[in-house]
Amino acid sequence: MIKKFIHHESASGVLLIFAAAIALILDNSPLAWVYDGFLATPMAVEVSELVIQKPLLLWINDGLMAVFFLLIGLEIKRELIEGELSSPKKALLPCVAAIGGLVAPALIFYYFNQDSPENLKGWGVPVATDIAFALGILSLVGKRIPSSLKILLLSLAIIDDICAVLIIAFFYTENLSVMSLGLAGFGLAIAIAFNIYGIKRITPYILIGVFMWVCVLKSGVHATLAGIVLAFTIPIKTTDKDLSPLKQLEHMLHPWVAYMIMPVFAFANAGVSLSGLSLAALSSSLPLGIMAGLFIGKQVGVFVFIALAVLFGICKLPSDINWRHIYGLSLLCGIGFTMSLFIGTLAFDDPAMQAQVRISVLIASSTAAIAGYLVLRLGTKSKAQLEAEK
């Protein structure tokens, strides 16, 4: 399961790079009006008195990303119950790393923006790690990377995703509708009842999930959180080991999320006009906070927290991982991309500020990706080199 997951995420990371590049090229070409107009295309779903009308961009960010978060929830539940996070011993090292990767970027962002209250809502942008992009870069290094490093990155990124979901739920939710939230809670209760009474078919959970998504969308809480909550109601263990509903749904969703939803999100959100871009614009507090938070904060937080945990005997590094591996991994954690862009869309309504977020995330993520790749590629010997030294 882990090998398949890493394969899908690695390939998806390469697609993300191409999708983002195409979006940037289009939005800075004579076809920019086509790109912007396409994403602004209004789309509506109407059922009796219920009307949901949004531009295409928001259908992608609110709708398709709910499926992405459903998959994230399934992965988190599986890892917590029977995977790399299923025991305190297994979870301790990635937990320590994830905490460092959360605290340091947030503090650095605050340092740059403490005198700009209007920017402070963006503190969540530099704390996220894009697992697909990071694993995609890691895969480019080849077989010289030990599998335990990939598993550590995967575990760290899943804990990072849990933190990102909690950040979205508690800090990027406003104007609550109690009635809609109550209806979503009623839907959740039904899904839990499905689980308790042993319903194994996936269809009933999906149908109630659509109902929950509509209710959460209307409640003021971000609709993608419906996907996370639904995932935790889907059974993972059954009397027949070959028929786990959770694993079936995860297996079914993974290719769609990896090869369609995430590249589509990247294409829709990475486009930003570079006209008028200057060093002065990039040196303002918001871009500086994001870039420094992602590139410097992530690597410092992850590496230092791991080093301190090992120094004080709290954790141990896997036997085939050295400190150069850890530093390269720490750099790759600075690839925020998908989740950072997503939080940026929640944090700011002003198109100018959203543009600053996008270009900052792209610059920081690209720099972290290149630096992480070089550290791991140049600093890790291939199997042929190791055999030649024997």
LOMI-111276 format. One record per residue: z, x, y of N, C-alpha, C in turn. Coordinates in steps of 0.001 Angstrom, whole numbers, padded with zeros to 6 digits, always signed. Last residue first. Layout:
REM LOMI-111276
ZXYZXYZXY...
This chain:
REM LOMI-111276
-001679+033707-000873-000870+033911-002072-001298+035171-002817-003495+033313+001113-002337+034155+001435-001483+034465+000211-005254+031531+000041-005743+032894+000277-004584+033852+000559-003774+029184+000087-004086+029778-001214-004539+031227-001060-003737+028728+002837-002473+028943+002133-002705+029614+000784-006438+028304+003323-005764+029419+003968-004463+029749+003251-006853+025968+001833-007613+027181+001502-006942+028424+002088-005241+024134+003163-004895+024503+001787-005607+025794+001378-004735+025294+006593-005378+024482+005568-004936+024960+004182-001908+025395+008784-002860+026072+007907-003439+025104+006880-001508+024371+012035-001248+024049+010639-002323+024676+009777-002214+024759+014650-000932+025291+014218-000594+025010+012769-004572+023518+015166-004526+024973+015306-003247+025575+014731-003882+020807+014594-005063+021449+014007-004943+022965+014016-001577+020252+016066-001565+020082+014610-002732+020810+013945-002406+020888+018682-001181+021479+018129-001191+021406+016607-004713+019274+018927-004818+020738+018991-003596+021423+018389-003629+016658+018746-004629+017122+017779-004685+018654+017752-001967+016611+020994-001408+016456+019651-002349+016962+018579-003884+016869+023053-002835+017877+022880-002237+017813+021476-005414+014521+022665-006044+015855+022595-005002+016933+022323-003429+012540+022992-004229+012616+021763-004837+014006+021592-002484+012999+025574-001562+013127+024443-002322+013285+023133-004849+012425+026997-004249+013763+027080-003308+014006+025904-005177+009701+026343-006208+010679+025983-005654+012094+025982-002840+008626+027463-003081+008510+026019-004116+009519+025550-003190+009216+030209-002045+009753+029468-002288+009729+027964-005610+007815+030768-005494+009254+031021-004370+009851+030173-004944+005164+030011-006083+005855+029405-005981+007366+029577-002778+004616+031690-002588+004591+030232-003712+005355+029540-004081+004801+034174-002959+005684+033861-002732+005776+032357-005942+002746+034035-006434+004111+034153-005325+005113+033820-004154+000515+033756-005182+000838+032762-005619+002292+032837-002558+000563+036084-001943+000673+034754-002980+001129+033733-004499+000182+038051-003728+001429+038041-003080+001652+036672-005282-002417+037339-006256-001319+037255-005548+000029+037227-002957-003799+037924-003419-003758+036536-004422-002623+036336-002981-003510+040670-001915-002853+039913-002289-002766+038433-005230-005080+041250-005199-003669+041668-004137-002898+040876-004538-007646+040292-005623-006886+039650-005611-005401+040012-001251-008692+039814-002161-008135+040816-003240-007293+040132+000483-009178+037786-000592-010152+037999-001649-009626+038962+002181-007183+035388+001590-007317+036722+000469-008353+036748+003183-007382+032763+004054-006914+033837+003499-007236+035225+001194-008135+031034+002332-009039+031215+003141-008676+032455-000521-005992+031084-001062-007302+031478+000052-008318+031707+001202-004005+030093+000746-003949+031479+000178-005268+031971+001367-004687+027446+002559-004890+028275+002186-004846+029753-001287-003889+026774-000849-005270+026601+000367-005566+027473-001284-001168+027242-002191-002020+028012-001747-003471+027955+000616-000489+025266+000881-000221+026684+000000-001078+027585-000689-001249+022910+000551-001920+023286+000890-001693+024750-003086+000457+023099-003119-000998+022898-001856-001683+023402-001825+003275+024636-003040+002477+024545-002817+000981+024322-000129+005509+024080+000353+004131+024227-000740+003122+023974+000552+008364+022795-000643+007514+022830-000178+006067+022885+002817+009790+022395+002467+009492+023788+001176+008718+023924+002898+010467+019784+003653+009264+020164+003387+008880+021625+001644+012900+019758+000861+011726+019380+001571+010427+019724+003843+014554+020395+002728+014401+021344+001921+013141+021037+005303+014335+018042+005899+013883+019313+004829+013677+020376+003576+015584+016235+003845+014149+016102+004412+013576+017400+003810+018209+017213+002517+017532+017231+002670+016030+017117+006530+018619+016663+006061+018628+018053+004697+017951+018176+006534+018430+013879+007331+017473+014661+006859+017439+016111+004937+020618+013187+004522+019261+012826+005234+018222+013701+006601+022594+014101+005297+022444+014740+004722+021057+014424+008742+022404+012374+008933+021969+013762+007620+021857+014533+007514+021049+009199+008139+022062+010043+008197+021574+011488+007752+019437+006072+007498+019273+007508+008221+020373+008271+008509+019456+003438+007166+019959+003755+006786+019793+005221+011074+018320+003343+010909+019743+003013+009550+020307+003406+011982+016268+006163+011384+016416+004834+011009+017880+004596+014975+017056+007985+013525+016960+007943+013056+017009+006490+017897+015039+008135+017207+016213+007611+015710+015987+007657+020517+013997+010420+019288+013790+009642+018803+015129+009095+022922+015004+011322+022783+013553+011155+021592+013230+010259+023416+017648+011974+023526+017238+010584+023421+015752+010343+022929+018534+014479+024281+018037+014214+024437+017468+012801+020208+019206+014237+021190+020231+014600+022611+019803+014243+019021+016716+013762+019000+017736+012711+020069+018800+012974+019490+015486+016240+019961+014845+015010+020008+015842+013855+018193+017248+017977+019643+017075+018072+020213+016464+016797+015524+016884+017123+016155+018215+017071+017674+018104+017109+015112+014164+017694+015037+014640+016306+015758+015971+016168+015414+014267+020482+016322+013432+019690+016301+013839+018215+013304+016007+021175+014689+016383+021460+015663+015562+020619+010972+014552+020340+011280+015886+019816+012754+016239+019999+011154+012078+021762+011047+012111+020300+011496+013464+019757+011377+012964+024494+012345+012067+023877+012338+012153+022360+009094+014602+024862+010445+015146+025057+011471+014279+024326+007009+012810+024336+007146+014033+023542+008543+014621+023662+007546+010697+026210+007461+010459+024773+007701+011737+023963+007533+012013+028756+008708+011309+028241+008687+011115+026738+004895+013049+029017+006066+013926+029010+007261+013241+028347+003143+010818+028568+002812+012165+028103+004034+013076+028013+004528+008460+029486+003844+008532+028201+003679+009974+027722+005672+009241+031967+006469+008588+030927+005835+008725+029560+003514+010222+033385+004601+011135+033039+005461+010555+031920+002015+007817+033561+001446+009020+032935+002539+010001+032509+003856+006056+034837+003268+005725+033539+002769+006983+032832+004489+007408+037208+005546+006998+036296+005022+006714+034905+001942+007669+038367+002710+008861+037990+003798+008515+036972+001205+004965+038869+000465+005783+037904+001236+007011+037439+003446+004360+040729+003188+003606+039501+002374+004418+038490+003385+006222+042931+004527+006165+042012+004229+005445+040702+000288+008087+043282+001279+007108+043730+002290+006877+042612-001681+009696+042351-000398+010341+042621+000628+009381+043208-003970+008241+042171-003303+008585+040916-001933+009217+041135-004667+008130+044870-004362+006887+044156-003581+007176+042875-005143+010808+045396-004086+010122+046145-003670+008844+045420-007310+011347+043849-006047+011967+043492-004886+011285+044191-009110+008227+043403-008852+009513+044051-007527+010078+043549-011620+005816+043053-010496+006504+042435-010335+007880+043075-013855+004570+043950-012739+004686+044887-011530+005387+044308-014596+003446+040745-015060+003615+042127-013857+003630+043071-013889+002871+038237-013418+004162+038751-013877+004404+040181-012793-000146+036833-013733+000513+037739-013122+001793+038293-012143-000519+033438-011580-000404+034780-012575+000362+035646-011629-001674+030240-012589-001574+031325-011897-001537+032686-009735-002226+028362-009866-000828+028798-010848-000662+029943-009753-004869+027516-008696-004440+028429-008834-003008+028947-011842-005402+025774-011562-006368+026840-010603-005829+027895-011755-003268+023979-012963-003481+024787-012661-004374+025987-009234-003722+022832-009487-002487+023580-010691-002650+024498-009724-006180+021563-008707-006083+022612-008951-004849+023478-011671-005314+019743-012023-006330+020748-011022-006295+021894-010151-003492+018174-011269-003012+018991-011702-004004+020069-008254-005463+017134-007823-004355+017998-008969-003733+018784-009971-007289+015696-009072-007731+016761-008674-006589+017690-011626-005616+013865-012151-006561+014845-011177-006795+015999-010368-003772+012235-011781-003549+012546-012378-004550+013536-007655-004532+012031-008029-003133+012252-009443-002981+012783-007727-007316+011568-007001-006770+012716-007499-005363+013056-009289-007427+009242-009686-008185+010434-009019-007634+011693-007843-005822+007402-009195-005422+007841-009635-006138+009112-005302-007367+007327-005403-005989+007805-006818-005578+008221-005256-009919+006208-005363-009765+007662-005722-008354+008105-005012-009564+003436-006131-010331+003970-006350-010053+005465-002641-008120+003189-003884-007539+002669-005106-008238+003265-000893-010032+004262-001035-008723+004904-002348-008067+004484-001130-012056+002368-001556-012303+003750-001767-010991+004491-000097-010723+000097-001440-011303+000074-001969-011486+001492+002454-010095+000949+001529-008999+000690+000089-009502+000631+003517-012720+001201+003489-011792+002341+002455-010700+002131+003289-013787-001401+002530-014371-000277+002421-013422+000910+002893-012020-004287+003728-012043-003093+002911-012618-001936+002103-011923-007070+001735-013015-006174+002707-013112-005005+002978-010131-008899+001614-009947-008408+001210-010996-007375+005475-010904-009755+005385-009760-008847+003990-009583-008249+006718-014000-009852+005521-013278-010298+005264-012143-009313+008848-014828-008373+009084-014525-009790+007916-013761-010383+008680-013042-005234+008517-014218-006069+008813-013827-007508+009138-011870-001950+009480-011741-003367+009305-013082-004076+008335-012671+000534+007809-011402+000036+008067-011254-001459+007468-015622+002389+008173-014958+001271+007503-013654+000866+007667-015868+005868+006751-015843+004720+007389-015044+003582+009219-015618+008086+009486-016772+007221+008654-016738+005942+008320-013499+009566+009602-013326+008879+009982-014523+008005+005988-014462+010751+005893-013467+009685+007189-013362+008887+006856-016104+012854+006293-016716+011650+006306-015736+010481+007593-014124+014714+008611-015015+014152+008108-015649+012856+005075-012939+015316+006182-012149+014778+007188-013041+014065+003663-015156+016363+003177-014448+015181+004279-013643+014515+005045-015805+018634+005015-016784+017545+004567-016120+016254+004480-013822+020408+005744-013726+019688+005837-014752+018566+002186-014543+021740+002056-013613+020613+003339-013516+019793+002898-016079+023933+002489-016753+022702+002412-015824+021498+005825-015447+025775+004466-015036+025454+004090-015484+024056+007316-018420+027069+007469-017201+026274+006073-016770+025861+006318-020757+028056+006560-019683+029015+006880-018375+028340+005540-022838+026423+006959-022718+026755+007242-021704+027861+002940-022906+025578+003309-023853+026636+004732-023654+027133+003090-020985+023568+002166-020788+024688+002551-021666+025873+004802-022272+021805+005281-021069+022497+004398-020769+023705+003073-024333+020954+004341-024646+021609+004867-023454+022399+000983-022884+019777+000702-023782+020899+001986-024075+021676+002414-021550+017728+001705-020781+018758+001437-021643+019991+003328-023670+016127+004302-022842+016857+003629-022072+017979+000831-024529+015115+001665-025440+015904+002668-024653+016743+000162-022214+013695-000709-022657+014798+000064-023597+015721+002224-022260+011789+002131-021156+012740+001252-021500+013936+001629-024400+010245+002810-024521+011103+002831-023400+012131-000672-023231+009080-000768-024476+009854+000437-024640+010779+000424-021016+007737-000561-020814+008805-000658-022045+009690+002068-022270+005845+002667-021383+006855+001713-021164+008032+000180-023658+004266+001191-024393+005043+001839-023546+006140-001390-021363+003192-001946-022356+004128-000887-023128+004907-000113-019871+001223-000125-019356+002590-000526-020429+003603+002169-020945-001271+000829-020991-000686+000884-020607+000787+004816-021104-001984+004163-019802-002051+002770-019793-001428+007901-022448-001375+006464-022694-001190+005752-021352-001069+010706-022446-001777+009821-021693-002660+008346-022002-002551+012505-023502-000065+012109-024343-001195+010992-023711-002036+012663-021473+001851+013842-021803+001045+013456-022587-000213+010076-021585+003032+010534-020382+002337+011677-020713+001376+010090-024124+004179+009046-023765+003208+009512-022589+002351+012197-023744+005972+012381-024668+004846+011331-024406+003764+010934-022061+007774+012074-021539+007015+012334-022415+005789+009075-023893+008782+008597-022700+008074+009711-022083+007233+010834-025692+010020+009986-026154+008913+009496-024964+008089+011895-024062+012002+012786-024621+010987+011997-025112+009772+009602-023612+013549+010216-022493+012842+011129-022992+011722+009259-026179+014611+008235-025621+013726+008785-024463+012907+011561-026236+016191+011398-027224+015110+010357-026729+014106+010913-024218+017998+012052-024040+017102+012014-025008+015931+008840-025516+019312+008545-024287+018568+009667-023993+017571+010330-027529+020498+009319-027889+019504+008926-026677+018669+011843-025947+022248+012508-026723+021216+011550-027140+020107+009857-025024+023919+010583-024052+023109+011321-024758+021972+009128-027417+025133+008142-026706+024318+008827-025696+023397+011611-027983+026445+011025-028924+025486+010037-028216+024556+012002-025835+028168+012956-026065+027085+012367-026979+026022+009988-023520+029384+009971-024967+029154+010844-025228+027941+010686-020825+031616+010792-021423+030300+010710-022945+030350+009911-018703+033473+009527-020109+033626+009533-020850+032290+009268-015728+031436+009796-016432+032604+009293-017867+032613+009343-012596+029898+009302-014040+029683+009942-014717+030889+009745-009895+029618+008454-010368+030129+008252-011844+029812+012196-009260+028494+011928-008794+029855+010606-009306+030433+012469-010290+025894+013600-010371+026818+013252-010045+028265+009959-010013+024593+010718-011266+024490+011766-011391+025594+009205-007367+025162+008365-008480+025618+009165-009772+025656+011311-006037+023839+011105-005851+025282+010287-007001+025856+010850-006821+021203+012091-007229+021860+011975-007101+023376+008383-005525+020811+008480-006987+020684+009729-007504+021392+009163-002853+021102+008197-003436+022041+008253-004951+022012+010870-002547+018888+011407-002402+020250+010477-003056+021273+008966-002856+016869+010109-003776+016940+010690-003751+018349+007334-000644+017424+006788-001995+017583+007907-003032+017678+009081+001396+016728+008615+001309+018119+008071-000086+018398+009150+000949+014017+010381+000737+014782+010049+000601+016263+006477+001697+013577+006907+000332+013250+008202-000002+013986+006485+004371+014323+005680+003434+015099+006074+001985+014818+008133+005477+012343+008527+005562+013753+007793+004509+014577+006538+005002+010080+007868+004396+010186+008342+004366+011630+004258+006580+010738+004133+005151+010461+005472+004445+010643+005405+009127+010942+004753+008529+012105+004631+007020+011938+006276+009384+008272+007243+009436+009371+006662+008798+010625+003834+009308+006949+004804+008248+006684+005864+008208+007784+002701+011662+007935+002043+010383+008195+003016+009222+007998+004486+013482+006858+004371+013385+008316+003706+012065+008706+004063+013205+004146+005372+012789+004678+005350+012688+006199+001611+014365+003702+001683+012899+003713+003007+012405+004282+000810+017126+005856+001532+016560+004718+001655+015043+004835-002399+018127+006836-001194+017434+007275-000478+016846+006060-004697+019020+005729-003678+020035+005981-002369+019403+006461-006620+017113+005538-005638+017170+004459-004556+018223+004673-007151+016236+009062-007523+016456+007663-006345+016583+006723-007228+015586+011682-006733+016924+011349-007028+017254+009889-007930+012975+011784-008957+013948+012147-008537+015377+011797-005597+011588+011314-006563+011684+010211-007646+012720+010491-004410+011665+013821-003796+012428+012728-004780+012621+011577-006024+009848+015181-006055+011262+015573-005490+012126+014453-005227+007540+013748-006636+007934+013802-006783+009400+014180-002550+007365+014306-002946+007698+012934-004412+008116+012867-002830+006691+017046-002112+007898+016645-002496+008327+015225-004249+004254+016935-004822+005393+017652-004172+006690+017168-002375+002704+015500-003745+002903+014999-004378+004139+015621-000026+002737+017075-000009+003300+015725-001417+003599+015207+000765+003492+020180-000325+002811+019481-000484+003439+018097+003977+003000+021526+003080+003902+020808+002026+003084+020076+005672+002408+024690+005021+001972+023452+004146+003067+022854+006676+003002+027159+007592+003188+026026+006923+002902+024684+005177+002578+029488+005113+003901+028842+005992+004057+027605+005703-000270+030060+004357+000233+029745+004395+001581+029027+008196-001037+030895+007892-001162+029470+006554-000558+029075+008227-000850+033642+008946+000180+032883+008615+000132+031389+007099-002597+035452+006204-001883+034544+006889-000851+033674+008912-003508+037200+008638-004372+036056+007722-003690+035041+008885-001741+039310+009861-001532+038243+009617-002396+037014+007270-002164+041487+006693-001471+040333+007600-001468+039104+008756-003262+043473+007645-004071+042954+007018-003450+041709+010508-001241+044248+010997-002329+043389+009877-003164+042766+010380+001834+044643+009308+000829+044714+009662-000332+043779+012218+003750+044160+012105+003306+045554+010979+002285+045747+011879+004277+041480+013149+003696+041920+013101+003193+043359+009724+005469+040257+009525+004150+040891+010796+003511+041426+010353+007863+039016+009214+007841+039933+009128+006550+040743+012562+007051+037469+012698+008133+038443+011575+008088+039479+011440+005147+035733+012384+004715+036767+012530+005779+037851+009940+006853+034098+009263+005831+034904+010172+005381+036046+012054+008274+032934+011074+008978+033772+010324+007986+034653+013310+006220+031510+014035+006934+032561+013084+007659+033503+011271+005513+029711+011791+004516+030645+012525+005182+031802+010894+007905+028238+009817+007381+029099+010318+006371+030121+013599+008104+027010+013062+009118+027933+011914+008587+028803+013922+005755+025353+014810+006048+026475+014155+006995+027485+011912+005807+023368+012095+004633+024227+012846+004996+025501+012066+008120+021977+010767+007763+022550+010801+006517+023398+014687+007947+021067+014329+008968+022044+013028+008646+022750+014269+005860+019245+015196+005677+020375+014898+006698+021471+012529+007077+017427+012071+005930+018211+012964+005683+019420+014169+009059+016281+012964+009444+017031+012502+008312+017939+016081+007424+015013+016504+008381+016039+015312+008765+016917+014366+006112+013207+015131+005350+014206+015567+006246+015355+013357+008154+011561+012442+007461+012483+013164+006632+013541+015995+008875+010388+015170+009825+011151+014172+009118+012066+016931+006402+009120+017678+007095+010163+016806+008015+011017+015699+005144+007004+015367+004675+008350+015949+005542+009460+016687+006268+004670+015259+006364+004948+014954+006088+006420+019410+005623+004962+019007+007018+004797+017537+007213+005144+019452+002800+005054+019843+003590+006230+019370+005040+006155+016470+001379+003600+017828+001903+003465+018166+002719+004700+013935+000540+004263+014750-000337+003426+016163+000164+003182+011871+001699+005545+013018+001349+006376+014038+000526+005598+009796+002029+003772+010389+003237+004338+011594+002962+005227+010388-000945+001816+009587+000203+002223+010403+001338+002802+011535-003390+001335+011262-002526+000194+010483-001257+000545+012447-004515+003793+012950-004995+002507+012721-004003+001377+011233-003226+005929+012678-003424+005962+013240-003793+004597+008531-003355+005234+009174-002044+005324+010698-002168+005304+008119-006138+005354+007930-005416+004095+008652-004070+004116+008647-006637+008080+009470-007270+007050+009356-006516+005729+006611-005086+009293+008013-004792+009567+008900-005376+008462+004324-006376+008339+004555-004967+008010+006021-004596+008209+004628-008906+009495+004563-008773+008040+004883-007342+007610+004522-008198+012224+005723-008804+011660+005775-008694+010145+001889-007289+012399+002992-006370+012699+004285-006899+012080+000565-009708+011865+000447-008587+010925+001569-007575+011149+001341-011094+014167+001667-011634+012851+001619-010517+011811+000151-009531+016113+001601-009505+016014+002089-010143+014716-002553-010222+015590-002116-008824+015524-000601-008744+015338-002403-012912+016209-002706-012524+014823-002292-011071+014600-001969-012667+018903-000938-013333+018098-001138-013017+016621-004325-011597+019797-003183-010690+019678-001998-011346+018967-005955-013859+019904-006209-012835+018887-005010-011910+018713-004395-015201+022091-004760-015761+020801-004947-014716+019719-003851-013664+024348-002848-014615+023878-003117-015106+022456-006077-011981+024651-004731-011439+024806-003641-012354+024262-008266-013734+024198-008113-012505+023411-006661-012027+023449-007797-015651+026081-007872-016076+024679-007707-014867+023756-007993-014046+028335-006665-014518+027948-006652-015100+026542-010784-013562+028366-009843-012446+028321-008467-012898+027841-011919-016127+028703-012041-015444+027416-011028-014305+027274-009605-018258+030513-010781-017384+030430-010765-016636+029101-008456-021448+029207-008209-020072+029644-009536-019325+029705-006874-024382+028430-008056-023814+029084-007711-022453+029650-005875-026826+026405-005627-025395+026619-006905-024791+027162-004501-029956+026311-005626-029175+026818-005171-027730+027023-003583-032919+024784-003345-031470+024792-004601-030729+025225-004291-035480+024500-003697-035104+025779-003443-033592+025896-006853-034756+022304-006165-035877+022948-005621-035423+024303-007427-031546+022537-007113-032495+021470-006250-033593+022074-009451-028979+023573-008842-030239+023997-008670-031144+022782-009886-025769+024725-009677-026562+023512-008921-027814+023927-012145-023773+026621-011109-024805+026535-011085-025432+025152-012975-020993+028620-013053-021638+027318-011887-022611+027205-014845-019228+031089-013793-020196+030751-014041-020831+029381-015375-015791+031344-015957-017044+030857-014865-018035+030474-014489-013310+032003-013989-014417+032825-014528-015771+032374-015870-011631+030347-014436-011784+030098-013832-012933+030904-018415-011877+031561-018215-012259+030166-016740-012517+029880-018004-010777+034081-018326-012199+033945-018094-012712+032535-017570-008085+033441-016506-008866+034082-016746-010363+033930-020106-007471+032225-018830-007234+031526-017728-008118+032109-021869-008110+034294-022001-008773+032990-020679-008667+032228-021078-006403+036303-020971-007845+036544-021100-008634+035234-021742-003915+035257-020326-004276+035406-020152-005783+035597-024201-002800+034997-023918-003985+034180-022464-004436+034292-024335-000442+036409-024911-001630+037045-024662-002923+036263-021012+000795+035494-022473+000838+035467-023020-000374+036214-018413+000655+034821-018788+001606+035866-020299+001832+035878-018094-001012+032715-017458-001421+033963-017731-000450+035100-019439+000448+030693-020007-000806+031205-019428-001167+032566-017647+002603+030316-019034+002848+030722-019633+001589+031352-015316+001267+029469-015304+002089+030688-016716+002318+031222-016267+000084+027093-015764-000748+028184-015765+000010+029502-016879+002365+025583-017951+001440+025955-017523+000564+027122-014297+003434+025278-015335+004206+025975-016465+003295+026450-013030+001451+023773-012542+001757+025114-013592+002508+025924-014565+001618+021423-014506+000364+022176-014050+000597+023604-014051+004268+020581-015407+003863+020941-015402+002594+021796-011268+004086+020108-011795+005080+021048-013191+004670+021526-011159+002132+018127-010527+001890+019427-011080+002834+020483-012376+003430+015994-013064+002299+016620-012494+002006+018006-010323+005243+015408-011631+005754+015837-012416+004644+016537-008338+003449+014605-008125+004312+015764-009411+004879+016307-009390+002363+012281-009282+001513+013464-009094+002346+014723-009029+004509+010556-010391+004096+010900-010393+003231+012152-006200+004451+010520-006918+005651+010969-008338+005304+011395-005618+001926+009485-005185+002258+010839-005935+003465+011380-006737+002121+006870-007223+001113+007815-006874+001495+009252-005180+004286+005865-006643+004362+005916-007198+003378+006932-002575+003286+006017-002936+004454+006829-004449+004578+006961-002822+001194+004144-002440+000924+005533-002890+002063+006435-003409+002573+001797-004387+001623+002334-004120+001354+003802-000999+004019+001550-002268+004739+001677-003347+003831+002263+000859+001924+001262+000940+002802+002435-000374+003542+002657+000000+000832-001206+000000+000000+000000+000000+000870+001261
